[in-house]
């Protein structure tokens, strides 16, 4: 599936050929967290290519949502991606093997924080370094932001793509009726959410041909049980929806941006209705970072990383991370 999405995007913007990715597991008490690492030739999981970039996925799809970036950026950077518990190849809570209505929502942001801490700690120890770079998407920006606020000495640079913050009006993900352990997201529901906010006459322009179908196929491969449902659906844990009501749709905050000291780049599409630009602007004014930047990409949705204008985002992120590399080299020269 990874090769399918990369090949399709190659036709619309030159994504490099895949780089072989070592993988492994990190244990967090009972759950086991799956991760993958890729990087330039000549580097390995323990050395080379500067500070690693750890990618944290959102609340619906697993690590494979990062396929284009993982393959492209691993040409230059050491890139790590992993599955939060309940997603992909990481341990799924036993409640997800039962009907959703039989259990309370599972996999909260606190769980995501524990998983992130385990993966980051593992990578830092394996490489013998003090800091790395974090990049999160949507729900993943909350995990990345909260981790950076609590562990400022471990984060070199922070990228928040489609950052989630306090919502001005009720919206975002919703579950009709009782909120069970997980929700089942069908292809039609996912497509409708993706294109929400895009003018009707532009629907065909936003997503390169074949990418939506390849993206859904990757979802099905990530959840073979959901693929057997009728209609087929992705089972996504509902813990983050509980957090949404408690934090992002109430006058509370999961983390304090003022506690973040690392340089921060935020990127959001101007057609993003899940995490509108006002959320990133609110975070920007609160950040404790001395270096901070917000980039709004025209004609991009919440899934900008898979759309026609994704290369604009890729360039902004690469320039931001390249700056860390230059600063690192300058420090070595001064020493």
Secondary structure as UniProt FT lines:
FT   HELIX           2..10
FT   TURN            11..13
FT   STRAND          22..28
FT   TURN            29..30
FT   STRAND          31..38
FT   TURN            41..42
FT   TURN            45..46
FT   STRAND          53..56
FT   HELIX           63..66
FT   HELIX           67..73
FT   TURN            74..76
FT   STRAND          79..82
FT   TURN            85..86
FT   TURN            88..89
FT   HELIX           94..97
FT   HELIX           100..102
FT   HELIX           109..127
FT   STRAND          132..137
FT   HELIX           139..150
FT   HELIX           152..154
FT   STRAND          155..161
FT   STRAND          182..186
FT   HELIX           187..195
FT   TURN            196..197
FT   HELIX           200..202
FT   HELIX           203..206
FT   TURN            209..210
FT   HELIX           211..222
FT   HELIX           224..227
FT   STRAND          233..237
FT   HELIX           239..243
FT   HELIX           244..248
FT   TURN            249..251
FT   HELIX           257..259
FT   STRAND          263..269
FT   TURN            270..271
FT   HELIX           277..286
FT   STRAND          292..297
FT   TURN            298..299
FT   TURN            302..303
FT   HELIX           304..306
FT   TURN            308..309
FT   HELIX           310..334
//
